[in-house]
């Protein structure tokens, strides 16, 4: 389980960096404190599913695609 949480943490940080958002930007978009968002990234076990979905929506990342990244699977070509 820890490996999955580490993967989620890394992917969330990486996607945020790719999108050019700061911790403050994301906290403002989610209407939460900056430190709360930092905790989400550093310890995703504190992240509720609803918040994760909001984050992925802001990043314009498909949920299935995100979890394929986490589990190391390539998205299916259709």
N, CA, C and O atoms as a Tripos MOL2 file, in Angstrom:
@<TRIPOS>MOLECULE
protein
  312   311    78     0     0
PROTEIN
NO_CHARGES

@<TRIPOS>ATOM
      1 N           0.8230   -1.1990    0.0000 N.3       1 UNK1
      2 CA          0.0000    0.0000    0.0000 C.3       1 UNK1
      3 C           0.8650    1.2600    0.0000 C.2       1 UNK1
      4 O           0.5380    2.2530   -0.6500 O.2       1 UNK1
      5 N           1.9760    1.2010    0.7410 N.am      2 UNK2
      6 CA          2.8430    2.3740    0.8130 C.3       2 UNK2
      7 C           3.3760    2.7550   -0.5590 C.2       2 UNK2
      8 O           3.4860    3.9400   -0.8730 O.2       2 UNK2
      9 N           3.7130    1.7570   -1.3880 N.am      3 UNK3
     10 CA          4.2090    2.0320   -2.7230 C.3       3 UNK3
     11 C           3.1660    2.7730   -3.5630 C.2       3 UNK3
     12 O           3.5020    3.6910   -4.3120 O.2       3 UNK3
     13 N           1.9230    2.3770   -3.4350 N.am      4 UNK4
     14 CA          0.8470    3.0520   -4.1670 C.3       4 UNK4
     15 C           0.7350    4.5000   -3.7060 C.2       4 UNK4
     16 O           0.6160    5.4090   -4.5270 O.2       4 UNK4
     17 N           0.7750    4.7170   -2.3840 N.am      5 UNK5
     18 CA          0.6920    6.0800   -1.8570 C.3       5 UNK5
     19 C           1.8750    6.9230   -2.3250 C.2       5 UNK5
     20 O           1.7220    8.1050   -2.6310 O.2       5 UNK5
     21 N           3.0350    6.3160   -2.3780 N.am      6 UNK6
     22 CA          4.2220    7.0200   -2.8790 C.3       6 UNK6
     23 C           4.0320    7.3790   -4.3420 C.2       6 UNK6
     24 O           4.3840    8.4830   -4.7600 O.2       6 UNK6
     25 N           3.4820    6.4630   -5.1220 N.am      7 UNK7
     26 CA          3.2150    6.7310   -6.5420 C.3       7 UNK7
     27 C           2.2010    7.8560   -6.7110 C.2       7 UNK7
     28 O           2.3850    8.7440   -7.5430 O.2       7 UNK7
     29 N           1.1320    7.8160   -5.9220 N.am      8 UNK8
     30 CA          0.1150    8.8710   -5.9990 C.3       8 UNK8
     31 C           0.7470   10.2060   -5.6570 C.2       8 UNK8
     32 O           0.5400   11.1930   -6.3640 O.2       8 UNK8
     33 N           1.5120   10.2460   -4.5830 N.am      9 UNK9
     34 CA          2.1780   11.4730   -4.1560 C.3       9 UNK9
     35 C           3.0560   12.0270   -5.2770 C.2       9 UNK9
     36 O           2.9700   13.2060   -5.6190 O.2       9 UNK9
     37 N           3.8860   11.1770   -5.8340 N.am     10 UNK10
     38 CA          4.7840   11.6080   -6.9050 C.3      10 UNK10
     39 C           4.0480   12.0970   -8.1330 C.2      10 UNK10
     40 O           4.4290   13.1010   -8.7340 O.2      10 UNK10
     41 N           2.9910   11.3900   -8.5090 N.am     11 UNK11
     42 CA          2.2260   11.7880   -9.6990 C.3      11 UNK11
     43 C           1.5140   13.1170   -9.4740 C.2      11 UNK11
     44 O           1.4970   13.9720  -10.3600 O.2      11 UNK11
     45 N           0.9250   13.2940   -8.2880 N.am     12 UNK12
     46 CA          0.2350   14.5590   -8.0120 C.3      12 UNK12
     47 C           1.2080   15.7370   -8.0720 C.2      12 UNK12
     48 O           0.8970   16.7820   -8.6420 O.2      12 UNK12
     49 N           2.3780   15.5580   -7.4820 N.am     13 UNK13
     50 CA          3.3830   16.6270   -7.5140 C.3      13 UNK13
     51 C           3.8620   16.8750   -8.9370 C.2      13 UNK13
     52 O           4.0010   18.0210   -9.3640 O.2      13 UNK13
     53 N           4.1140   15.7880   -9.6710 N.am     14 UNK14
     54 CA          4.5980   15.9180  -11.0320 C.3      14 UNK14
     55 C           3.6010   16.5860  -11.9590 C.2      14 UNK14
     56 O           3.9700   17.4460  -12.7590 O.2      14 UNK14
     57 N           2.3480   16.1980  -11.8550 N.am     15 UNK15
     58 CA          1.3180   16.7940  -12.7130 C.3      15 UNK15
     59 C           1.1450   18.2660  -12.3740 C.2      15 UNK15
     60 O           1.0070   19.1020  -13.2670 O.2      15 UNK15
     61 N           1.1530   18.5850  -11.0740 N.am     16 UNK16
     62 CA          1.0220   19.9970  -10.6750 C.3      16 UNK16
     63 C           2.1510   20.8120  -11.2820 C.2      16 UNK16
     64 O           1.9240   21.9060  -11.7980 O.2      16 UNK16
     65 N           3.3690   20.2820  -11.2230 N.am     17 UNK17
     66 CA          4.5170   20.9920  -11.7980 C.3      17 UNK17
     67 C           4.3610   21.1490  -13.3140 C.2      17 UNK17
     68 O           4.6240   22.2200  -13.8620 O.2      17 UNK17
     69 N           3.9310   20.0730  -13.9900 N.am     18 UNK18
     70 CA          3.7220   20.1320  -15.4420 C.3      18 UNK18
     71 C           2.6880   21.1790  -15.8210 C.2      18 UNK18
     72 O           2.8230   21.8660  -16.8330 O.2      18 UNK18
     73 N           1.6570   21.2910  -14.9990 N.am     19 UNK19
     74 CA          0.5850   22.2430  -15.2820 C.3      19 UNK19
     75 C           0.9570   23.6700  -14.8790 C.2      19 UNK19
     76 O           0.2720   24.6240  -15.2480 O.2      19 UNK19
     77 N           2.0460   23.8100  -14.1190 N.am     20 UNK20
     78 CA          2.5150   25.1410  -13.7310 C.3      20 UNK20
     79 C           1.7770   25.7450  -12.5490 C.2      20 UNK20
     80 O           1.7740   26.9630  -12.3750 O.2      20 UNK20
     81 N           1.1500   24.9020  -11.7340 N.am     21 UNK21
     82 CA          0.4340   25.3950  -10.5600 C.3      21 UNK21
     83 C           1.3170   25.3370   -9.3220 C.2      21 UNK21
     84 O           2.0860   24.3940   -9.1390 O.2      21 UNK21
     85 N           1.2010   26.3440   -8.4830 N.am     22 UNK22
     86 CA          1.8770   26.3210   -7.1880 C.3      22 UNK22
     87 C           0.9490   25.6690   -6.1700 C.2      22 UNK22
     88 O          -0.2270   25.4370   -6.4480 O.2      22 UNK22
     89 N           1.4890   25.3760   -4.9890 N.am     23 UNK23
     90 CA          0.6440   24.8710   -3.8960 C.3      23 UNK23
     91 C          -0.4640   25.8720   -3.5940 C.2      23 UNK23
     92 O          -1.6150   25.4990   -3.3690 O.2      23 UNK23
     93 N          -0.0990   27.1390   -3.5930 N.am     24 UNK24
     94 CA         -1.0600   28.2100   -3.3070 C.3      24 UNK24
     95 C          -2.1670   28.2480   -4.3660 C.2      24 UNK24
     96 O          -3.3420   28.4040   -4.0340 O.2      24 UNK24
     97 N          -1.7870   28.1050   -5.6390 N.am     25 UNK25
     98 CA         -2.7830   28.0870   -6.7200 C.3      25 UNK25
     99 C          -3.8110   26.9870   -6.4830 C.2      25 UNK25
    100 O          -5.0180   27.2200   -6.5530 O.2      25 UNK25
    101 N          -3.3160   25.7940   -6.2040 N.am     26 UNK26
    102 CA         -4.2250   24.6580   -6.0160 C.3      26 UNK26
    103 C          -5.0850   24.8240   -4.7720 C.2      26 UNK26
    104 O          -6.2760   24.5150   -4.7910 O.2      26 UNK26
    105 N          -4.4940   25.3040   -3.7080 N.am     27 UNK27
    106 CA         -5.2590   25.5320   -2.4820 C.3      27 UNK27
    107 C          -6.3870   26.5260   -2.7500 C.2      27 UNK27
    108 O          -7.5140   26.3250   -2.2990 O.2      27 UNK27
    109 N          -6.0900   27.5760   -3.4710 N.am     28 UNK28
    110 CA         -7.1180   28.5690   -3.7970 C.3      28 UNK28
    111 C          -8.2230   27.9770   -4.6630 C.2      28 UNK28
    112 O          -9.4020   28.2440   -4.4320 O.2      28 UNK28
    113 N          -7.8550   27.1830   -5.6490 N.am     29 UNK29
    114 CA         -8.8490   26.5690   -6.5260 C.3      29 UNK29
    115 C          -9.7650   25.6120   -5.7610 C.2      29 UNK29
    116 O         -10.9510   25.4930   -6.0680 O.2      29 UNK29
    117 N          -9.1980   24.9300   -4.7590 N.am     30 UNK30
    118 CA         -9.9730   23.9680   -3.9650 C.3      30 UNK30
    119 C         -10.6170   24.6030   -2.7350 C.2      30 UNK30
    120 O         -11.3880   23.9630   -2.0190 O.2      30 UNK30
    121 N         -10.2820   25.8900   -2.5010 N.am     31 UNK31
    122 CA        -10.8040   26.6240   -1.3460 C.3      31 UNK31
    123 C         -10.4110   25.9420   -0.0260 C.2      31 UNK31
    124 O         -11.2260   25.7590    0.8780 O.2      31 UNK31
    125 N          -9.1250   25.5750    0.0380 N.am     32 UNK32
    126 CA         -8.5650   24.9740    1.2430 C.3      32 UNK32
    127 C          -7.2680   25.7050    1.5780 C.2      32 UNK32
    128 O          -6.7830   26.5120    0.7850 O.2      32 UNK32
    129 N          -6.7140   25.4250    2.7410 N.am     33 UNK33
    130 CA         -5.4540   26.0280    3.1520 C.3      33 UNK33
    131 C          -4.3060   25.3880    2.3700 C.2      33 UNK33
    132 O          -4.3600   24.2100    2.0150 O.2      33 UNK33
    133 N          -3.2850   26.1710    2.1140 N.am     34 UNK34
    134 CA         -2.1120   25.6960    1.3790 C.3      34 UNK34
    135 C          -1.4960   24.4600    2.0340 C.2      34 UNK34
    136 O          -1.1150   23.5130    1.3470 O.2      34 UNK34
    137 N          -1.4030   24.4750    3.3530 N.am     35 UNK35
    138 CA         -0.8130   23.3420    4.0610 C.3      35 UNK35
    139 C          -1.6560   22.0660    3.9220 C.2      35 UNK35
    140 O          -1.1220   20.9570    3.9160 O.2      35 UNK35
    141 N          -2.9680   22.2380    3.8100 N.am     36 UNK36
    142 CA         -3.8310   21.0750    3.5980 C.3      36 UNK36
    143 C          -3.5180   20.4400    2.2560 C.2      36 UNK36
    144 O          -3.4180   19.2180    2.1480 O.2      36 UNK36
    145 N          -3.3630   21.2690    1.2350 N.am     37 UNK37
    146 CA         -3.0270   20.7150   -0.0760 C.3      37 UNK37
    147 C          -1.6490   20.0690   -0.0520 C.2      37 UNK37
    148 O          -1.4520   19.0150   -0.6560 O.2      37 UNK37
    149 N          -0.6970   20.6840    0.6340 N.am     38 UNK38
    150 CA          0.6380   20.0960    0.7540 C.3      38 UNK38
    151 C           0.5580   18.7170    1.4020 C.2      38 UNK38
    152 O           1.2530   17.7890    0.9890 O.2      38 UNK38
    153 N          -0.3000   18.5850    2.4280 N.am     39 UNK39
    154 CA         -0.4840   17.2870    3.0830 C.3      39 UNK39
    155 C          -1.0770   16.2630    2.1130 C.2      39 UNK39
    156 O          -0.6910   15.0950    2.1250 O.2      39 UNK39
    157 N          -2.0100   16.7040    1.2820 N.am     40 UNK40
    158 CA         -2.5810   15.7950    0.2830 C.3      40 UNK40
    159 C          -1.4890   15.2170   -0.6080 C.2      40 UNK40
    160 O          -1.4670   14.0190   -0.8890 O.2      40 UNK40
    161 N          -0.5810   16.0910   -1.0500 N.am     41 UNK41
    162 CA          0.4900   15.6280   -1.9350 C.3      41 UNK41
    163 C           1.4910   14.7400   -1.2000 C.2      41 UNK41
    164 O           1.9390   13.7270   -1.7380 O.2      41 UNK41
    165 N           1.8360   15.1120    0.0110 N.am     42 UNK42
    166 CA          2.8700   14.3700    0.7480 C.3      42 UNK42
    167 C           2.3510   13.1190    1.4340 C.2      42 UNK42
    168 O           3.1090   12.1790    1.6720 O.2      42 UNK42
    169 N           1.0710   13.1000    1.7510 N.am     43 UNK43
    170 CA          0.4730   11.9490    2.4270 C.3      43 UNK43
    171 C          -0.9210   11.7200    1.8490 C.2      43 UNK43
    172 O          -1.9160   12.0910    2.4700 O.2      43 UNK43
    173 N          -1.0010   11.1060    0.6530 N.am     44 UNK44
    174 CA         -2.2870   10.9600   -0.0190 C.3      44 UNK44
    175 C          -3.3080   10.1260    0.7430 C.2      44 UNK44
    176 O          -4.4760   10.0940    0.3560 O.2      44 UNK44
    177 N          -2.9010    9.4490    1.8180 N.am     45 UNK45
    178 CA         -3.8880    8.7020    2.6070 C.3      45 UNK45
    179 C          -4.8550    9.6600    3.3040 C.2      45 UNK45
    180 O          -5.9240    9.2410    3.7490 O.2      45 UNK45
    181 N          -4.4910   10.9370    3.4020 N.am     46 UNK46
    182 CA         -5.3800   11.9440    3.9930 C.3      46 UNK46
    183 C          -6.3450   12.5290    2.9610 C.2      46 UNK46
    184 O          -7.2510   13.2870    3.3070 O.2      46 UNK46
    185 N          -6.1460   12.1740    1.7160 N.am     47 UNK47
    186 CA         -6.9220   12.7240    0.6030 C.3      47 UNK47
    187 C          -8.1890   11.9140    0.3830 C.2      47 UNK47
    188 O          -8.1320   10.7140    0.1110 O.2      47 UNK47
    189 N          -9.3290   12.5760    0.5010 N.am     48 UNK48
    190 CA        -10.6030   11.9030    0.2390 C.3      48 UNK48
    191 C         -10.8230   11.8020   -1.2690 C.2      48 UNK48
    192 O         -10.3120   12.6150   -2.0400 O.2      48 UNK48
    193 N         -11.5770   10.8070   -1.6700 N.am     49 UNK49
    194 CA        -11.8150   10.5490   -3.0930 C.3      49 UNK49
    195 C         -12.4050   11.7780   -3.7830 C.2      49 UNK49
    196 O         -12.0000   12.1200   -4.8940 O.2      49 UNK49
    197 N         -13.3350   12.4250   -3.1450 N.am     50 UNK50
    198 CA        -13.9580   13.6120   -3.7420 C.3      50 UNK50
    199 C         -12.9520   14.7040   -4.0370 C.2      50 UNK50
    200 O         -13.0210   15.3580   -5.0780 O.2      50 UNK50
    201 N         -12.0150   14.9030   -3.1200 N.am     51 UNK51
    202 CA        -10.9790   15.9140   -3.3330 C.3      51 UNK51
    203 C         -10.0440   15.4870   -4.4680 C.2      51 UNK51
    204 O          -9.6410   16.3150   -5.2840 O.2      51 UNK51
    205 N          -9.7020   14.2090   -4.5200 N.am     52 UNK52
    206 CA         -8.8570   13.7210   -5.6030 C.3      52 UNK52
    207 C          -9.5330   13.9730   -6.9500 C.2      52 UNK52
    208 O          -8.8860   14.4100   -7.9020 O.2      52 UNK52
    209 N         -10.8260   13.6970   -7.0290 N.am     53 UNK53
    210 CA        -11.5540   13.9260   -8.2800 C.3      53 UNK53
    211 C         -11.5450   15.4040   -8.6600 C.2      53 UNK53
    212 O         -11.4170   15.7410   -9.8370 O.2      53 UNK53
    213 N         -11.6800   16.2860   -7.6710 N.am     54 UNK54
    214 CA        -11.6200   17.7300   -7.9390 C.3      54 UNK54
    215 C         -10.2430   18.1300   -8.4520 C.2      54 UNK54
    216 O         -10.1230   18.9230   -9.3850 O.2      54 UNK54
    217 N          -9.2080   17.5740   -7.8320 N.am     55 UNK55
    218 CA         -7.8360   17.8810   -8.2540 C.3      55 UNK55
    219 C          -7.6170   17.4200   -9.6950 C.2      55 UNK55
    220 O          -7.0900   18.1660  -10.5200 O.2      55 UNK55
    221 N          -8.0210   16.2000   -9.9870 N.am     56 UNK56
    222 CA         -7.8540   15.6860  -11.3470 C.3      56 UNK56
    223 C          -8.6500   16.4990  -12.3550 C.2      56 UNK56
    224 O          -8.2090   16.6830  -13.4890 O.2      56 UNK56
    225 N          -9.8110   16.9850  -11.9570 N.am     57 UNK57
    226 CA        -10.6160   17.8380  -12.8300 C.3      57 UNK57
    227 C          -9.8800   19.1490  -13.1230 C.2      57 UNK57
    228 O          -9.8370   19.5990  -14.2680 O.2      57 UNK57
    229 N          -9.3130   19.7460  -12.1000 N.am     58 UNK58
    230 CA         -8.5470   20.9860  -12.2900 C.3      58 UNK58
    231 C          -7.3710   20.7310  -13.2360 C.2      58 UNK58
    232 O          -7.0690   21.5580  -14.0960 O.2      58 UNK58
    233 N          -6.7130   19.5850  -13.0720 N.am     59 UNK59
    234 CA         -5.5780   19.2380  -13.9180 C.3      59 UNK59
    235 C          -6.0090   18.7610  -15.3030 C.2      59 UNK59
    236 O          -5.1710   18.5630  -16.1820 O.2      59 UNK59
    237 N          -7.3140   18.5770  -15.4970 N.am     60 UNK60
    238 CA         -7.8550   18.0480  -16.7450 C.3      60 UNK60
    239 C          -7.2380   16.6830  -17.0610 C.2      60 UNK60
    240 O          -6.8110   16.4100  -18.1830 O.2      60 UNK60
    241 N          -7.2080   15.8320  -16.0150 N.am     61 UNK61
    242 CA         -6.6600   14.4770  -16.1260 C.3      61 UNK61
    243 C          -7.7930   13.4840  -15.8990 C.2      61 UNK61
    244 O          -8.5110   13.5710  -14.9030 O.2      61 UNK61
    245 N          -7.9510   12.5520  -16.8130 N.am     62 UNK62
    246 CA         -8.9540   11.5010  -16.6830 C.3      62 UNK62
    247 C          -8.5900   10.5930  -15.5070 C.2      62 UNK62
    248 O          -7.4250   10.2350  -15.3340 O.2      62 UNK62
    249 N          -9.5770   10.2250  -14.7090 N.am     63 UNK63
    250 CA         -9.3510    9.4020  -13.5200 C.3      63 UNK63
    251 C          -8.7300    8.0600  -13.8720 C.2      63 UNK63
    252 O          -7.7820    7.6280  -13.2170 O.2      63 UNK63
    253 N          -9.2440    7.4010  -14.8860 N.am     64 UNK64
    254 CA         -8.6980    6.0900  -15.2770 C.3      64 UNK64
    255 C          -7.2630    6.2460  -15.7660 C.2      64 UNK64
    256 O          -6.4000    5.4320  -15.4390 O.2      64 UNK64
    257 N          -7.0140    7.2710  -16.5330 N.am     65 UNK65
    258 CA         -5.6490    7.5340  -17.0030 C.3      65 UNK65
    259 C          -4.7140    7.7340  -15.8100 C.2      65 UNK65
    260 O          -3.6080    7.1930  -15.7880 O.2      65 UNK65
    261 N          -5.1570    8.5090  -14.8190 N.am     66 UNK66
    262 CA         -4.3430    8.7640  -13.6280 C.3      66 UNK66
    263 C          -3.9830    7.4600  -12.9220 C.2      66 UNK66
    264 O          -2.8230    7.2380  -12.5750 O.2      66 UNK66
    265 N          -4.9730    6.6040  -12.7120 N.am     67 UNK67
    266 CA         -4.6900    5.3580  -12.0090 C.3      67 UNK67
    267 C          -3.8770    4.3840  -12.8650 C.2      67 UNK67
    268 O          -3.1490    3.5540  -12.3220 O.2      67 UNK67
    269 N          -3.9880    4.4720  -14.1690 N.am     68 UNK68
    270 CA         -3.0870    3.6990  -15.0240 C.3      68 UNK68
    271 C          -1.6470    4.1620  -14.8240 C.2      68 UNK68
    272 O          -0.7270    3.3440  -14.8140 O.2      68 UNK68
    273 N          -1.4480    5.4690  -14.6650 N.am     69 UNK69
    274 CA         -0.1130    5.9840  -14.3740 C.3      69 UNK69
    275 C           0.3970    5.4510  -13.0380 C.2      69 UNK69
    276 O           1.5640    5.0800  -12.9130 O.2      69 UNK69
    277 N          -0.4780    5.4170  -12.0560 N.am     70 UNK70
    278 CA         -0.1040    4.9690  -10.7100 C.3      70 UNK70
    279 C           0.3090    3.4990  -10.7240 C.2      70 UNK70
    280 O           1.3170    3.1240  -10.1260 O.2      70 UNK70
    281 N          -0.4600    2.6900  -11.3960 N.am     71 UNK71
    282 CA         -0.2050    1.2550  -11.4060 C.3      71 UNK71
    283 C           0.7370    0.8170  -12.5140 C.2      71 UNK71
    284 O           1.0010   -0.3730  -12.6820 O.2      71 UNK71
    285 N           1.2500    1.7980  -13.2810 N.am     72 UNK72
    286 CA          2.2300    1.4740  -14.3030 C.3      72 UNK72
    287 C           1.6630    0.8260  -15.5380 C.2      72 UNK72
    288 O           2.3830    0.1350  -16.2570 O.2      72 UNK72
    289 N           0.3860    1.0330  -15.8040 N.am     73 UNK73
    290 CA         -0.2410    0.4560  -16.9910 C.3      73 UNK73
    291 C          -0.3980    1.5350  -18.0470 C.2      73 UNK73
    292 O          -0.6410    2.7030  -17.7440 O.2      73 UNK73
    293 N          -0.2580    1.1290  -19.2420 N.am     74 UNK74
    294 CA         -0.4690    2.0430  -20.3420 C.3      74 UNK74
    295 C          -1.9530    2.0870  -20.6780 C.2      74 UNK74
    296 O          -2.6300    1.0600  -20.6380 O.2      74 UNK74
    297 N          -2.4580    3.2610  -21.0050 N.am     75 UNK75
    298 CA         -3.8670    3.3370  -21.4060 C.3      75 UNK75
    299 C          -4.1250    2.5110  -22.6570 C.2      75 UNK75
    300 O          -3.2750    2.4200  -23.5420 O.2      75 UNK75
    301 N          -5.2990    1.9160  -22.7190 N.am     76 UNK76
    302 CA         -5.6890    1.1320  -23.8980 C.3      76 UNK76
    303 C          -5.9290    2.0480  -25.0820 C.2      76 UNK76
    304 O          -6.4920    3.1350  -24.9520 O.2      76 UNK76
    305 N          -5.4970    1.5900  -26.2100 N.am     77 UNK77
    306 CA         -5.8250    2.3110  -27.4330 C.3      77 UNK77
    307 C          -7.1260    1.7510  -27.9530 C.2      77 UNK77
    308 O          -7.3400    0.5390  -27.9680 O.2      77 UNK77
    309 N          -7.9880    2.6470  -28.3770 N.am     78 UNK78
    310 CA         -9.3020    2.1960  -28.8670 C.3      78 UNK78
    311 C          -9.4140    2.4430  -30.3390 C.2      78 UNK78
    312 O         -10.4420    2.1340  -30.9410 O.2      78 UNK78
@<TRIPOS>BOND
     1     1     2 1
     2     2     3 1
     3     3     4 2
     4     3     5 am
     5     5     6 1
     6     6     7 1
     7     7     8 2
     8     7     9 am
     9     9    10 1
    10    10    11 1
    11    11    12 2
    12    11    13 am
    13    13    14 1
    14    14    15 1
    15    15    16 2
    16    15    17 am
    17    17    18 1
    18    18    19 1
    19    19    20 2
    20    19    21 am
    21    21    22 1
    22    22    23 1
    23    23    24 2
    24    23    25 am
    25    25    26 1
    26    26    27 1
    27    27    28 2
    28    27    29 am
    29    29    30 1
    30    30    31 1
    31    31    32 2
    32    31    33 am
    33    33    34 1
    34    34    35 1
    35    35    36 2
    36    35    37 am
    37    37    38 1
    38    38    39 1
    39    39    40 2
    40    39    41 am
    41    41    42 1
    42    42    43 1
    43    43    44 2
    44    43    45 am
    45    45    46 1
    46    46    47 1
    47    47    48 2
    48    47    49 am
    49    49    50 1
    50    50    51 1
    51    51    52 2
    52    51    53 am
    53    53    54 1
    54    54    55 1
    55    55    56 2
    56    55    57 am
    57    57    58 1
    58    58    59 1
    59    59    60 2
    60    59    61 am
    61    61    62 1
    62    62    63 1
    63    63    64 2
    64    63    65 am
    65    65    66 1
    66    66    67 1
    67    67    68 2
    68    67    69 am
    69    69    70 1
    70    70    71 1
    71    71    72 2
    72    71    73 am
    73    73    74 1
    74    74    75 1
    75    75    76 2
    76    75    77 am
    77    77    78 1
    78    78    79 1
    79    79    80 2
    80    79    81 am
    81    81    82 1
    82    82    83 1
    83    83    84 2
    84    83    85 am
    85    85    86 1
    86    86    87 1
    87    87    88 2
    88    87    89 am
    89    89    90 1
    90    90    91 1
    91    91    92 2
    92    91    93 am
    93    93    94 1
    94    94    95 1
    95    95    96 2
    96    95    97 am
    97    97    98 1
    98    98    99 1
    99    99   100 2
   100    99   101 am
   101   101   102 1
   102   102   103 1
   103   103   104 2
   104   103   105 am
   105   105   106 1
   106   106   107 1
   107   107   108 2
   108   107   109 am
   109   109   110 1
   110   110   111 1
   111   111   112 2
   112   111   113 am
   113   113   114 1
   114   114   115 1
   115   115   116 2
   116   115   117 am
   117   117   118 1
   118   118   119 1
   119   119   120 2
   120   119   121 am
   121   121   122 1
   122   122   123 1
   123   123   124 2
   124   123   125 am
   125   125   126 1
   126   126   127 1
   127   127   128 2
   128   127   129 am
   129   129   130 1
   130   130   131 1
   131   131   132 2
   132   131   133 am
   133   133   134 1
   134   134   135 1
   135   135   136 2
   136   135   137 am
   137   137   138 1
   138   138   139 1
   139   139   140 2
   140   139   141 am
   141   141   142 1
   142   142   143 1
   143   143   144 2
   144   143   145 am
   145   145   146 1
   146   146   147 1
   147   147   148 2
   148   147   149 am
   149   149   150 1
   150   150   151 1
   151   151   152 2
   152   151   153 am
   153   153   154 1
   154   154   155 1
   155   155   156 2
   156   155   157 am
   157   157   158 1
   158   158   159 1
   159   159   160 2
   160   159   161 am
   161   161   162 1
   162   162   163 1
   163   163   164 2
   164   163   165 am
   165   165   166 1
   166   166   167 1
   167   167   168 2
   168   167   169 am
   169   169   170 1
   170   170   171 1
   171   171   172 2
   172   171   173 am
   173   173   174 1
   174   174   175 1
   175   175   176 2
   176   175   177 am
   177   177   178 1
   178   178   179 1
   179   179   180 2
   180   179   181 am
   181   181   182 1
   182   182   183 1
   183   183   184 2
   184   183   185 am
   185   185   186 1
   186   186   187 1
   187   187   188 2
   188   187   189 am
   189   189   190 1
   190   190   191 1
   191   191   192 2
   192   191   193 am
   193   193   194 1
   194   194   195 1
   195   195   196 2
   196   195   197 am
   197   197   198 1
   198   198   199 1
   199   199   200 2
   200   199   201 am
   201   201   202 1
   202   202   203 1
   203   203   204 2
   204   203   205 am
   205   205   206 1
   206   206   207 1
   207   207   208 2
   208   207   209 am
   209   209   210 1
   210   210   211 1
   211   211   212 2
   212   211   213 am
   213   213   214 1
   214   214   215 1
   215   215   216 2
   216   215   217 am
   217   217   218 1
   218   218   219 1
   219   219   220 2
   220   219   221 am
   221   221   222 1
   222   222   223 1
   223   223   224 2
   224   223   225 am
   225   225   226 1
   226   226   227 1
   227   227   228 2
   228   227   229 am
   229   229   230 1
   230   230   231 1
   231   231   232 2
   232   231   233 am
   233   233   234 1
   234   234   235 1
   235   235   236 2
   236   235   237 am
   237   237   238 1
   238   238   239 1
   239   239   240 2
   240   239   241 am
   241   241   242 1
   242   242   243 1
   243   243   244 2
   244   243   245 am
   245   245   246 1
   246   246   247 1
   247   247   248 2
   248   247   249 am
   249   249   250 1
   250   250   251 1
   251   251   252 2
   252   251   253 am
   253   253   254 1
   254   254   255 1
   255   255   256 2
   256   255   257 am
   257   257   258 1
   258   258   259 1
   259   259   260 2
   260   259   261 am
   261   261   262 1
   262   262   263 1
   263   263   264 2
   264   263   265 am
   265   265   266 1
   266   266   267 1
   267   267   268 2
   268   267   269 am
   269   269   270 1
   270   270   271 1
   271   271   272 2
   272   271   273 am
   273   273   274 1
   274   274   275 1
   275   275   276 2
   276   275   277 am
   277   277   278 1
   278   278   279 1
   279   279   280 2
   280   279   281 am
   281   281   282 1
   282   282   283 1
   283   283   284 2
   284   283   285 am
   285   285   286 1
   286   286   287 1
   287   287   288 2
   288   287   289 am
   289   289   290 1
   290   290   291 1
   291   291   292 2
   292   291   293 am
   293   293   294 1
   294   294   295 1
   295   295   296 2
   296   295   297 am
   297   297   298 1
   298   298   299 1
   299   299   300 2
   300   299   301 am
   301   301   302 1
   302   302   303 1
   303   303   304 2
   304   303   305 am
   305   305   306 1
   306   306   307 1
   307   307   308 2
   308   307   309 am
   309   309   310 1
   310   310   311 1
   311   311   312 2
@<TRIPOS>SUBSTRUCTURE
     1 UNK1         2 RESIDUE 1 A UNK
     2 UNK2         6 RESIDUE 1 A UNK
     3 UNK3        10 RESIDUE 1 A UNK
     4 UNK4        14 RESIDUE 1 A UNK
     5 UNK5        18 RESIDUE 1 A UNK
     6 UNK6        22 RESIDUE 1 A UNK
     7 UNK7        26 RESIDUE 1 A UNK
     8 UNK8        30 RESIDUE 1 A UNK
     9 UNK9        34 RESIDUE 1 A UNK
    10 UNK10       38 RESIDUE 1 A UNK
    11 UNK11       42 RESIDUE 1 A UNK
    12 UNK12       46 RESIDUE 1 A UNK
    13 UNK13       50 RESIDUE 1 A UNK
    14 UNK14       54 RESIDUE 1 A UNK
    15 UNK15       58 RESIDUE 1 A UNK
    16 UNK16       62 RESIDUE 1 A UNK
    17 UNK17       66 RESIDUE 1 A UNK
    18 UNK18       70 RESIDUE 1 A UNK
    19 UNK19       74 RESIDUE 1 A UNK
    20 UNK20       78 RESIDUE 1 A UNK
    21 UNK21       82 RESIDUE 1 A UNK
    22 UNK22       86 RESIDUE 1 A UNK
    23 UNK23       90 RESIDUE 1 A UNK
    24 UNK24       94 RESIDUE 1 A UNK
    25 UNK25       98 RESIDUE 1 A UNK
    26 UNK26      102 RESIDUE 1 A UNK
    27 UNK27      106 RESIDUE 1 A UNK
    28 UNK28      110 RESIDUE 1 A UNK
    29 UNK29      114 RESIDUE 1 A UNK
    30 UNK30      118 RESIDUE 1 A UNK
    31 UNK31      122 RESIDUE 1 A UNK
    32 UNK32      126 RESIDUE 1 A UNK
    33 UNK33      130 RESIDUE 1 A UNK
    34 UNK34      134 RESIDUE 1 A UNK
    35 UNK35      138 RESIDUE 1 A UNK
    36 UNK36      142 RESIDUE 1 A UNK
    37 UNK37      146 RESIDUE 1 A UNK
    38 UNK38      150 RESIDUE 1 A UNK
    39 UNK39      154 RESIDUE 1 A UNK
    40 UNK40      158 RESIDUE 1 A UNK
    41 UNK41      162 RESIDUE 1 A UNK
    42 UNK42      166 RESIDUE 1 A UNK
    43 UNK43      170 RESIDUE 1 A UNK
    44 UNK44      174 RESIDUE 1 A UNK
    45 UNK45      178 RESIDUE 1 A UNK
    46 UNK46      182 RESIDUE 1 A UNK
    47 UNK47      186 RESIDUE 1 A UNK
    48 UNK48      190 RESIDUE 1 A UNK
    49 UNK49      194 RESIDUE 1 A UNK
    50 UNK50      198 RESIDUE 1 A UNK
    51 UNK51      202 RESIDUE 1 A UNK
    52 UNK52      206 RESIDUE 1 A UNK
    53 UNK53      210 RESIDUE 1 A UNK
    54 UNK54      214 RESIDUE 1 A UNK
    55 UNK55      218 RESIDUE 1 A UNK
    56 UNK56      222 RESIDUE 1 A UNK
    57 UNK57      226 RESIDUE 1 A UNK
    58 UNK58      230 RESIDUE 1 A UNK
    59 UNK59      234 RESIDUE 1 A UNK
    60 UNK60      238 RESIDUE 1 A UNK
    61 UNK61      242 RESIDUE 1 A UNK
    62 UNK62      246 RESIDUE 1 A UNK
    63 UNK63      250 RESIDUE 1 A UNK
    64 UNK64      254 RESIDUE 1 A UNK
    65 UNK65      258 RESIDUE 1 A UNK
    66 UNK66      262 RESIDUE 1 A UNK
    67 UNK67      266 RESIDUE 1 A UNK
    68 UNK68      270 RESIDUE 1 A UNK
    69 UNK69      274 RESIDUE 1 A UNK
    70 UNK70      278 RESIDUE 1 A UNK
    71 UNK71      282 RESIDUE 1 A UNK
    72 UNK72      286 RESIDUE 1 A UNK
    73 UNK73      290 RESIDUE 1 A UNK
    74 UNK74      294 RESIDUE 1 A UNK
    75 UNK75      298 RESIDUE 1 A UNK
    76 UNK76      302 RESIDUE 1 A UNK
    77 UNK77      306 RESIDUE 1 A UNK
    78 UNK78      310 RESIDUE 1 A UNK
